[in-house]
Amino acid sequence: MKNYLLFLITILLLGGSLSAQHLRKGGTFDLGTSFVEASLNPNDFKSQIGPSATLSGFLEHPLGKNAHLHIGLSWVLIGSGYESIAGRELVTEQSLPISLGGGGQPNATARIDYFAQQSRVTYLGIPVLYQKEKGRFAWQAGLRALVYLTEKIRTQMVGFFEGAALDTSSDWNRSFQGFGSTIDLGPTLGANFRLSEQWRLQANYYHGIRGLFDRELAVQSSILQATVGVSYLLPNKKEN
């Protein structure tokens, strides 16, 4: 947690060091879809697309004619899931160290015929982008870091447990576990169209780098996110 706070302070100091006189400030809201590429066996599992959303504030500092440095701080929701392929038996009948809903016994005999999992993960997003403008259009390119915060998971299992039919689902939550191993990082591209002095339509795509920082999971994964939304620029205060 200490490293996490130091990281946030660094971002805030970076934003504060920019010349306030020429800064543009604003916020964005985006909706879209997300997909997590995972190193799962494609013969056993298939990934699912989930809902996604981003809510952020940003600063934009001029870098020259029609160019800006864009730095943001975002709340990001990434939805995803995967399920076993129909007809694939994931676990043959054997003794497994398994416990289901507190009622299972170690080394019980189990067979899993179907398994599915959906997750909703929230992140703290920090995009650092170069923005180039031409008329009403602008494009962005840069990097975004996603710091893992919380996760809601739902699983479903169908099969047999100790000779009895099994059809169960469970829900659980996970939360921030520490800083170093909880970052997803990757390139992001975007474009926007200026509707007025304050409002812009925008579209963004993010592609995480697989396995760069693993959240102590058994599989490596990378996040893909595509969104559309709006951004609002705060009016500049006029000097007296």
N, C-alpha and C positions, 0 to 999 in steps of 0.2 A: 504493500500500500504506500510506503514511503517513496519508492521509485515512481509509482503512478502519480503522486502529487507533484513530485519534482518535474515530471514530464509535462504536466498541465501548466505549471508555473513557467517553464521554458517557452511553451507556445504563447502564453499570454504576454510574456516579456518581449517576444519577437514581434507580436502584433503591436505592442505599445511602443516599440522602438521605431516604427514606421512614421513618417511625417504625417501628423494628423491633418495638416492643412489640405492635403490632396487625397486623403483617404475617401473611398466610397464604402459605405456600410449597408448591410442588408441581410435578408433572410431568404431561405428557399424551402419549398415543400414539394416532395416528389413521391410518386407511386409507381410501382412496376412489378417485375418478377425477378426471382433469384434462383440460382441453381448451384449446387455444390458438387464439383467434380471430386470424387473420392476413389482411392485405389482399392475398390472392392472388386471381387471376381465378377466380371460381366456375365459369366455363365450362370451365376447364382442370384445376382441382384441387378435391379435397374433403378436409376435415380429419378426423382420427381421434382418438378418445378414448384416453387412456393411463392407466396406473396412477399412483397418488399416495400419498404417506405424509408424516406430520409427527411429529417427535419433539421435545419442547420442555420447558423449565423455565419457571416463572412465579412472579411475586409478585402478591399481591392486597392492596390497601390500602383500608380503609373510607373511604367518601365520605359517609356518612350512614346513615340507617336502611335496612338491607337493600340497600345499594349498595356496590360496590367498583370501584376502578381496577385493571385487569388489565394487567400488562406482562410480556411473554414474550420468550424468546430461543429460536429453533427451527432445527432442521435440516429442510429441506423438499425432497422429491423431486417433481418435476413431469414426468410422461410425456406425450408427444403425438406426433403425426405427421400426414403428409398424403400423398396419392397422386394421380397424374393420373387423370382420368376415362377409362374405357375408350373406345377409338375416337378419342381426340383425339391428333393428332400434334403434339407440342410444338415441335419444331424441324424445319423443312424442310431438304432437302439443300442445304447451302451451306458455304462455307469459314468455319470457326470457330476462334478461338484456344483450343483445347481440349487438355488433357493428361489421360489416364486411366491411373491406376496407374503413372505414370512412363513408360509406353510410348507415349503419344500424341505427336503432332508438332504444333507450332503451325500454325494455319491448315489443319487437316485437315478433310476432308469428313465430316460426321456427321449422323445423324438419330435423334432420340429419340422412340420410340413410347410408352414407359412410364417413369415416374419415381416413386419413393416414398422417403420419408425418415421414420425414427423417431428420436426423441431422448429422452434421460433427463437432465434438468437438476437440479442441486442448488443450493439457495439457503440463505442465512442469513435467517431470517424474524424480524421484530421487530413483533409485534402490540401495539397500545395500544388497550384496549377499556374501555367502560363496562359494568359488569355489574349487573343488577337482579335481586333474588331475591324469590320469593314462595313460602313453604312449601318444598317439595322441588324446585320448578322455578326456573330462572334463565334469563335471556336476555342476550345480549351484542351490542354494536354498536360499531364503531370503524374504525380503519384498520390496515392491515398493509403493511409494506415488505418486499420480497424482494430481497436483494442477491445477484446472480449469482455463483456459485462455480465449478462445473465442469459439463461437458456431454459426454455420450457420444452419438455420432451414427452411425446406420447408413443407408446409401443403397443403392438398387437401380435400375439402368438397363437398359432393353431397347431395342434399335434396331440401327443399322448404323454402323460406323466404318471409314472407308477401304475401303468395299465389302464388308466382312466383318460377319457377324452379331455383335451385341454383347449379352451378357447378363451383367452383372457387379454385384457388390455390394462395398461398402467400409465400413470402420469407422475412425473417428478420434475423438480426444478434444480438447476445448478446456478451458481453465482461466481463472481469474480474470484479467481484463485491465486492471483499473483501476476506480476507484470511481465517478466522476461519471455515466457513461453506462450503468451496469449495475444500475439499480434498477427494479423493478416495484412500483407502489404502487396501492392500491385499497381500497374498503370491504369489510368482512367482517362477517358476521352469524352468530350461534351461539345454541344453546340447550343446556341440560344438565339432568339429573335426578339428584338426590342419592340414592344407594343406601344410604349409611351416612355416618358422620362423616368418613371419608376418601375414599370412592370415589364417582365421578360418571360417568354415561353422558353423551356429548355428540355434537352434530352441528354442523358448521360449513360455511359457504359463503363463498368469496372471489371477487371480481370485479375483476381488474386494469383499469386505465385504459389504453386502447389508445394506443400511441405516446408515452406520457408521457416515458419514457426509453428510447431505442432502443439495443439492443446492437450498434450498427454493422452492422445487417442491412439488406437491400434492401427489406424489408417491415415495416410496423408490425404489432404484435401485442399482444394482452392475454391474461392467464392467467385461466381459470375453474377453480376447484377446489371439489369437494364431498367431505366426509369425515365419517366417524363413528368414535368411539373412546371411550377412557376417560381420566379424569384422577384423580390421586391427591393428596390434601392431606397434607402432613407433619404429624404430631401436634405441637401446641404444647407447648413445654417449660413445665412448671409451676414457678412461682416458689416458693421456700422461704419 
